[in-house]
Amino acid sequence: LKGDTSDNIPGIPGVGEKTAAKLLQDFGTLDVMYADPDRVTPEKLRLKVVEYRDQVLSSRKLVTLERNLPVQLDLEPARLGAYDRAEVLRLFRDYEFRSLVERLPQIDGETPLAPGELLRQADGSAPIPAARVPGREPAGVAASGASGISTGSGRGSRSGSLVGEGTGLQLTLDFPTLRHGTEPASNGHARVLDGSEAAHEAAPPPVARSEATATEDEATAAEEVLALGAAQAPEDREQRSSRAVVAPELAGENPAARLASALRDPAAIERFTAGEDLAAWLAAQADIAVGIALDDPRPRRGSLLGLAVAGSDGRTFAADAEAAPALLEALLVSGRALTGHDVKRLLVAEIDRRDPSSTDRRALEATPLPTVGFDTQIAAYVLNAALRSQSLADITAERLGLELPRAGELGGRDHAAIEALAVASVASSLRESLGEQGLDRLFDEIELPLIPVLARMEASGVAIDRAALSTLAAAFAEETTRLEREIFESVGHEFNLGSPKQLEQVLFYELNLPRGRRTKTGFSTDASVLEELRPAHPMIDKLLDWRVYTKLRGTYVDALPNLLDPDTGRLHTTFHQAVASTGRLSSSDPNLQNIPIRTDLGRKIRRTFVAGDPALTLMAADYSQIELRILAHVSGDVHLREAFDRRADIHRETAARVLHKEAADVTPNERSMAKMVNFGIAYGMSDYGLSTRANIPRAEAQEFINRYFATYSGISYYMLHIKDVARRQGYVSTLLGRRRWIPELEARNPTLRGAGERMAINMPIQGTAADIMKIALIRVDERLRADGVAARMLLTVHDELLFEVPRDDVATLAQVVREVMESALPLDVPLTVDIKSGDDWESMKPVAAQ
């Protein structure tokens, strides 16, 4: 009766789920209905039922399954047989088919590493280190020990090639492993390198073999490469954040070989028991890698199922759920820095274990947290933030060629043990890559210190006004129902507003509205298409409003009560440090970054975020126009810098310069258009985008943009220059060296290439803003704890920090926070911070600077 648009099966036009169900309730079957169609009411529906009788009966036949066909099929030949798993995995890694790896079936009778233990890198070079099993010696592995990894680029490997740019010279280098810590060099002494030197000197003097006939210039280049290995580093550098330690392979122990062996038999790993004393062993280890198994990916909602530590002496201890707290306590008491993957999970779980209520700030801050020495997830993210995943399985597959067990295949103890060994196997390689690319200071001084800050913020949580949220939920539900009713009335029948296929049918076939771009499944009904259709039909405005209400209900209004922690009664979001390719933080459960801050609906949601006690209030500190200030710095534009130095109204100033008029004569619409361009220019705003947002002709929008670039020539030059830099080196950087690789610039597709150019323009600006915010988070947290201030840092959303503060301390804390945030990174224009306080996140009043 209603048809099925997804299968292209027609029904009666105008008959939806509700009407079809009523007809079947009244008649029971189609045959009964068509035996006496005059009983159908109302008259309009009766006429349609009669008119489309043949179509309805044909559709019924289309969807009726024939069960009695003489099918003859031998299923045995269709059974999955053996396949070259190693070759498939290599192909998947080459093309980054990450999700498909999880779905790749095991071969019957296959052990986890057979034949995956000899997976080769994409260039077909030497096999990975593998455990040797009597009677099953892997081909290509010398009897005396496992061979080193080799890749064509040398990236993340112990053996590799170094190609002199533009010279054709190729040197094959054999590097001992780089470890960040205390391993002695080949001469028995650890060599401590300054951060800038470590970026170039990642190993002791390498053995070089030229594979080409070197010219005089090439020979000079070769000598320079070799000289890097012989340079001696100064011994008086004390800052941990700017040093790396070059060390040889562990004597007789290869972490990758240990991992391969453990993958064969995880149960063989030493079992830690609660009464065991590991103090002496922990103190003797040069490095300690930790593996974590939680029963929920959200640490506060989960508990430890397993914990493991892998030492540099080749021993690994793994604890089950019962013994894990004792092992964690031993780690805390040892004071050793831990190497792990997404170590924040362990920090949050530890805070919650010690203080489930997490409401006493001083008790929370007194909780000793394990020191984080290295995090493989964050390291992989810093090296290439454009990757969709920095999972340990992906890192291990890329750098070692080893396939880790899938989630859920192992118990908690064994999972933690494998994770600890995998971390130990890839950590030194990642540390080496950070040094080679000059990213070690960014990692050591910003990303690592940020981990415990985010853990404390997650544990603190934020209070929600449940009564206000309940009232808001009822209002949103009522408004959603009203919009649905009015939309259905405007088209004459009900349909599923959330179904793109049904919406396409209504818009483009029933209402005959202009069709937008075509997708694989039909015509697009996304927001950009609907915006263009606004003038065409009154339902479009209501539909767009319905989508906003529905999204806010699903993400916040209806979802927040279910996300409140039963112990604390507060909302504990999860911050993600390794997701956004620009370096920005993101969050989930809920995603606080997407709460609209400039719409009335978004403000209503923010109003439900409150202080958790009458003696406390909320305080928000927000960087003012930070991305524009960074644009002024990187572009060097004289007019933009001068306006910020004068603390002028930057948007009014822009409109006045572009339109050649006095600032006092600029109209609100002109200022608004200048504001759109100022904030949109770094995101590649086009004449079409400006004309749509400002509701002006495209020609007028293009004229304004042309004048803008003529006036602010420094910005125009920056945009041209940074695109050229990105094309030449393949990436762009923030002021602090964070990189984003942009392969889209090499795309043949002009749309992809244009997107790459916009990334190149925007990333140095947005990424630097992210770096500044991370520095601010670290330094504000340090001040709060050092000064013993009874305030909590709760959230970071975009360029804003949210605090919970005793009412009497607002003025003092505001002064401290403003001072720290405004001095986070010196720029050619001043950074300014706006601070407000109030009983809820929205109803705040400015706190004046002292």
ZINOR-V923423 format. One record per pair of residues at least 12 apart in sequence whose C-alpha atoms are under 7 Angstrom apart, sorted by the first residue. I is the first residue (numbers start at 1). J is the second residue. If there is no record, write none. Layout:
i:I j:J
i:I j:J
This chain:
i:1 j:15
i:1 j:20
i:1 j:56
i:2 j:15
i:2 j:16
i:2 j:17
i:2 j:20
i:5 j:501
i:5 j:502
i:6 j:501
i:9 j:59
i:10 j:59
i:11 j:55
i:11 j:56
i:12 j:48
i:12 j:49
i:12 j:52
i:14 j:493
i:16 j:494
i:16 j:495
i:37 j:50
i:82 j:107
i:85 j:115
i:85 j:116
i:86 j:115
i:86 j:116
i:86 j:119
i:90 j:122
i:94 j:122
i:102 j:406
i:112 j:263
i:112 j:264
i:113 j:264
i:116 j:402
i:116 j:403
i:117 j:130
i:117 j:402
i:119 j:401
i:119 j:402
i:120 j:401
i:121 j:151
i:121 j:401
i:123 j:151
i:123 j:152
i:125 j:150
i:125 j:151
i:126 j:149
i:126 j:150
i:127 j:140
i:127 j:149
i:128 j:147
i:128 j:148
i:128 j:149
i:128 j:400
i:128 j:401
i:129 j:146
i:129 j:147
i:129 j:148
i:129 j:256
i:129 j:257
i:130 j:146
i:130 j:257
i:130 j:260
i:131 j:257
i:131 j:258
i:131 j:260
i:131 j:261
i:149 j:400
i:155 j:433
i:156 j:399
i:156 j:429
i:156 j:430
i:156 j:432
i:156 j:433
i:157 j:429
i:158 j:174
i:158 j:175
i:158 j:176
i:158 j:177
i:159 j:173
i:159 j:174
i:159 j:175
i:160 j:172
i:160 j:173
i:160 j:174
i:161 j:173
i:167 j:218
i:169 j:212
i:169 j:214
i:169 j:218
i:170 j:210
i:170 j:211
i:170 j:212
i:171 j:208
i:171 j:209
i:171 j:210
i:171 j:211
i:172 j:208
i:172 j:209
i:172 j:210
i:173 j:206
i:173 j:207
i:173 j:208
i:174 j:206
i:174 j:207
i:175 j:203
i:175 j:206
i:176 j:203
i:176 j:248
i:176 j:249
i:177 j:247
i:177 j:248
i:177 j:249
i:177 j:428
i:178 j:202
i:178 j:203
i:178 j:246
i:178 j:247
i:178 j:248
i:178 j:428
i:178 j:429
i:178 j:432
i:179 j:245
i:179 j:246
i:179 j:247
i:179 j:428
i:180 j:244
i:180 j:245
i:180 j:428
i:180 j:431
i:181 j:245
i:181 j:286
i:181 j:287
i:182 j:245
i:182 j:286
i:183 j:247
i:183 j:248
i:183 j:286
i:184 j:247
i:184 j:248
i:185 j:246
i:185 j:247
i:185 j:248
i:186 j:248
i:190 j:245
i:190 j:246
i:190 j:247
i:191 j:245
i:191 j:246
i:192 j:233
i:192 j:235
i:192 j:243
i:192 j:244
i:192 j:245
i:192 j:246
i:193 j:233
i:193 j:243
i:193 j:244
i:193 j:245
i:194 j:233
i:194 j:237
i:194 j:242
i:194 j:243
i:195 j:242
i:195 j:243
i:195 j:244
i:195 j:440
i:195 j:441
i:196 j:438
i:198 j:244
i:198 j:435
i:199 j:435
i:199 j:436
i:199 j:437
i:199 j:438
i:200 j:228
i:200 j:435
i:200 j:436
i:201 j:228
i:201 j:229
i:202 j:246
i:202 j:432
i:202 j:435
i:202 j:436
i:203 j:229
i:203 j:246
i:204 j:229
i:205 j:226
i:205 j:229
i:205 j:230
i:206 j:226
i:206 j:229
i:241 j:441
i:241 j:444
i:241 j:445
i:242 j:441
i:253 j:314
i:255 j:421
i:255 j:424
i:255 j:425
i:256 j:425
i:259 j:418
i:259 j:421
i:259 j:422
i:262 j:418
i:263 j:418
i:266 j:414
i:267 j:414
i:269 j:316
i:269 j:317
i:269 j:318
i:270 j:316
i:270 j:317
i:270 j:318
i:271 j:317
i:271 j:318
i:271 j:319
i:272 j:317
i:272 j:318
i:272 j:319
i:272 j:323
i:273 j:319
i:273 j:323
i:274 j:323
i:274 j:326
i:278 j:330
i:279 j:330
i:279 j:334
i:282 j:334
i:283 j:334
i:285 j:311
i:285 j:312
i:285 j:313
i:286 j:312
i:287 j:311
i:287 j:312
i:288 j:309
i:288 j:310
i:288 j:311
i:288 j:312
i:288 j:338
i:288 j:339
i:289 j:309
i:289 j:310
i:289 j:311
i:289 j:338
i:289 j:339
i:289 j:340
i:289 j:420
i:289 j:423
i:289 j:424
i:290 j:308
i:290 j:309
i:290 j:310
i:290 j:338
i:290 j:339
i:290 j:340
i:290 j:420
i:291 j:307
i:291 j:308
i:291 j:309
i:291 j:340
i:291 j:416
i:291 j:417
i:291 j:419
i:291 j:420
i:292 j:306
i:292 j:307
i:292 j:308
i:292 j:416
i:293 j:305
i:293 j:306
i:293 j:307
i:293 j:412
i:293 j:415
i:293 j:416
i:299 j:345
i:299 j:348
i:299 j:349
i:300 j:348
i:300 j:349
i:300 j:352
i:304 j:321
i:304 j:324
i:305 j:320
i:305 j:321
i:305 j:412
i:305 j:413
i:306 j:319
i:306 j:320
i:306 j:321
i:306 j:324
i:306 j:412
i:306 j:413
i:306 j:416
i:307 j:319
i:307 j:320
i:307 j:324
i:307 j:413
i:307 j:416
i:308 j:416
i:308 j:417
i:308 j:420
i:309 j:420
i:310 j:420
i:310 j:421
i:310 j:424
i:318 j:413
i:318 j:416
i:318 j:417
i:319 j:413
i:320 j:412
i:320 j:413
i:332 j:370
i:335 j:370
i:336 j:371
i:337 j:370
i:337 j:371
i:337 j:372
i:337 j:373
i:338 j:371
i:338 j:372
i:338 j:373
i:338 j:374
i:339 j:372
i:339 j:373
i:339 j:374
i:339 j:375
i:340 j:374
i:340 j:375
i:340 j:376
i:340 j:423
i:341 j:375
i:341 j:376
i:341 j:377
i:341 j:392
i:341 j:423
i:342 j:375
i:342 j:377
i:343 j:375
i:344 j:451
i:344 j:452
i:344 j:455
i:347 j:369
i:347 j:370
i:347 j:452
i:347 j:455
i:348 j:455
i:348 j:459
i:351 j:367
i:351 j:459
i:352 j:459
i:356 j:567
i:357 j:567
i:357 j:568
i:358 j:459
i:358 j:460
i:358 j:568
i:359 j:460
i:359 j:568
i:361 j:790
i:361 j:792
i:376 j:423
i:376 j:427
i:377 j:390
i:377 j:391
i:377 j:392
i:378 j:578
i:379 j:430
i:379 j:443
i:380 j:430
i:381 j:578
i:382 j:443
i:383 j:434
i:384 j:740
i:384 j:741
i:385 j:581
i:385 j:740
i:386 j:581
i:386 j:740
i:386 j:741
i:396 j:422
i:396 j:426
i:399 j:426
i:439 j:737
i:442 j:736
i:446 j:774
i:446 j:775
i:449 j:778
i:450 j:774
i:450 j:778
i:453 j:778
i:453 j:781
i:454 j:575
i:457 j:793
i:457 j:794
i:457 j:795
i:458 j:572
i:458 j:573
i:458 j:574
i:459 j:572
i:460 j:794
i:461 j:570
i:461 j:571
i:461 j:572
i:461 j:573
i:461 j:794
i:462 j:570
i:462 j:571
i:462 j:572
i:462 j:794
i:463 j:570
i:463 j:571
i:463 j:609
i:463 j:610
i:463 j:611
i:463 j:612
i:464 j:570
i:464 j:571
i:464 j:608
i:464 j:609
i:464 j:610
i:465 j:608
i:465 j:609
i:465 j:610
i:468 j:608
i:469 j:557
i:469 j:608
i:473 j:557
i:473 j:558
i:476 j:549
i:480 j:546
i:480 j:549
i:483 j:542
i:483 j:546
i:487 j:539
i:487 j:542
i:490 j:539
i:500 j:525
i:504 j:523
i:504 j:525
i:513 j:536
i:516 j:529
i:555 j:590
i:563 j:589
i:573 j:587
i:573 j:588
i:573 j:589
i:573 j:590
i:574 j:587
i:574 j:588
i:574 j:589
i:575 j:587
i:575 j:588
i:581 j:740
i:582 j:763
i:582 j:766
i:582 j:767
i:583 j:767
i:583 j:770
i:584 j:767
i:584 j:770
i:592 j:797
i:593 j:797
i:593 j:798
i:603 j:842
i:606 j:841
i:606 j:842
i:607 j:840
i:607 j:841
i:607 j:842
i:607 j:843
i:608 j:840
i:609 j:840
i:609 j:841
i:610 j:839
i:610 j:840
i:610 j:841
i:611 j:804
i:611 j:839
i:611 j:840
i:615 j:806
i:615 j:807
i:616 j:804
i:616 j:805
i:616 j:806
i:616 j:807
i:617 j:804
i:617 j:805
i:617 j:806
i:617 j:807
i:617 j:837
i:617 j:838
i:617 j:839
i:618 j:802
i:618 j:803
i:618 j:804
i:618 j:805
i:618 j:837
i:618 j:838
i:618 j:839
i:618 j:840
i:618 j:841
i:619 j:802
i:619 j:803
i:619 j:804
i:619 j:805
i:619 j:836
i:619 j:837
i:619 j:838
i:620 j:800
i:620 j:801
i:620 j:802
i:620 j:803
i:620 j:835
i:620 j:836
i:620 j:837
i:621 j:800
i:621 j:801
i:621 j:802
i:621 j:833
i:621 j:834
i:621 j:835
i:621 j:836
i:622 j:799
i:622 j:800
i:622 j:801
i:622 j:833
i:622 j:834
i:622 j:835
i:623 j:799
i:623 j:800
i:623 j:832
i:623 j:833
i:623 j:834
i:624 j:832
i:624 j:833
i:624 j:834
i:626 j:769
i:626 j:831
i:627 j:765
i:627 j:766
i:627 j:769
i:629 j:829
i:630 j:765
i:631 j:765
i:633 j:827
i:633 j:828
i:633 j:829
i:635 j:714
i:635 j:715
i:635 j:718
i:636 j:714
i:637 j:712
i:637 j:713
i:637 j:714
i:637 j:715
i:639 j:712
i:641 j:829
i:644 j:829
i:645 j:829
i:645 j:830
i:651 j:671
i:651 j:674
i:651 j:675
i:652 j:666
i:652 j:671
i:654 j:674
i:655 j:670
i:655 j:671
i:655 j:674
i:658 j:707
i:658 j:708
i:658 j:711
i:673 j:694
i:682 j:761
i:682 j:762
i:683 j:758
i:683 j:762
i:684 j:758
i:687 j:701
i:687 j:702
i:719 j:761
i:722 j:760
i:722 j:761
i:723 j:757
i:723 j:760
i:723 j:761
i:726 j:760
i:727 j:745
i:730 j:742
i:730 j:743
i:732 j:760
i:732 j:764
i:733 j:764
i:734 j:764
i:734 j:765
i:734 j:767
i:734 j:768
i:735 j:768
i:742 j:756
i:744 j:756
i:745 j:757
i:772 j:824
i:772 j:825
i:773 j:799
i:775 j:824
i:776 j:820
i:776 j:821
i:776 j:824
i:779 j:820
i:780 j:817
i:780 j:820
i:790 j:805
i:791 j:803
i:791 j:804
i:791 j:805
i:791 j:806
i:792 j:804
i:792 j:805
i:814 j:835
i:815 j:849
i:815 j:850
i:818 j:833
i:835 j:847
